[in-house]
């Protein structure tokens, strides 16, 4: 039977771990503000959010919604989670490199 959304949020928080809403939202392609509303119970999770969580963390929607006690779709969920974490790290590094290149370009223009 479908559990209360507070129970669903508790499961999502267990998957979020110590990640900030910003990082968690980035992993799920959602804004940190939207994630925050879900996590504080101010908004019920959308179907898109539930599907993103299931896909990103390789857990079943049945487990997330409290229909099943089995949470893992396959035995490689730890690998999938690590790959997603590495993607977030790579995105951060790319953003930092772009910021650095932009700063260098501005400095070069200022020197001219």
N, C-alpha and C positions, 0 to 999 in steps of 0.2 A: 504494500500500500504506500502511496506517496506520502512522504513525511512532511512536517512543517518546513517552510523555507529556511527557518533558523538552523535546522539540522542540515539542510543542503549547504547553506553558507558555511557551517562548521566543517563540512567535508572539503569545500573549496579552500577554506583557510588552511586546512592541513596540507593541501597540495601547494598552496602559496608559500608555505614555510616562512622564512625570514625575508623573503623578497618584498621590497617596497611596492606599493600600489602602482608606482610609475613603471617599475620593471615588469611587474606582473601584467599590467595592462599592455605593455609593449609586446610581451610574449603572445598575448591574445589578440593583438591588433585592435585594442580598445584604448580609449583615453583613460588616464588615471582617475579623472573625476567620475566617470561611469563606474569603474571598478570600485571606487570608494563608496559610491551610493549602494552598490550591491553588497559590499562587505559590511556596511553598517546597517543593512536591512532597511534602508530608506527606499529601495526599489527592488521589486522582485526580479530575479535574473531572467533575462530574455532567452529565447530558444537559441539565438545566435551565441550568446555568452556560454550557455550550457554546452553547446556543440563545440565551441572553441576550447573550452576547458577539457572536454573529453578527448578531443583530437590532440591538443598540445601535451597532455599528460598521459595519454593512452589509457584512460580509464573508461569504464562502461557508463553510459547514461543511467542504466538501471541502478548501479551502485551510487552514483552521484545523487540520484533522486530518492534513494532509500528503498528501492524495489528489490534489490539483491544485495547480498553480503559480499559478493565477489567483485572486487574493484578493478582487477587487471584484465585487459583484453588479451594480451599475450605476455610471454615471459621476458620480452625485451623492453619493457616499459622504462626501466632504469636507463637504458641506452637512449631511448627516445627523449627522456627528460634531459639528459646530459647534452644531447645534440641541440635541443632547444635553448639550453642555457649558453652553449657555445655560440649559437646564432646571435643571441642577445649581446654577448661580449664582442663578437665581430662587428655587429652594427654600431656599438658604442665606439670601438676603435676606429671604424670608418668615419664616423661623425667627428671624432677628435682630429683625425688626419685632415679632413676637409676644413675644419675650423683653423687648423694650423696653416694649411696652404692659403686660405683666404687672408689670414693675418700677414703672412709673408708677402703676398701680392700687394696688400695695402701698404706695407712698409716700403716695398720697392717703388711704388707709385709716389709715396711721400718723399722719397730720397731724390727722385728725378726732378 
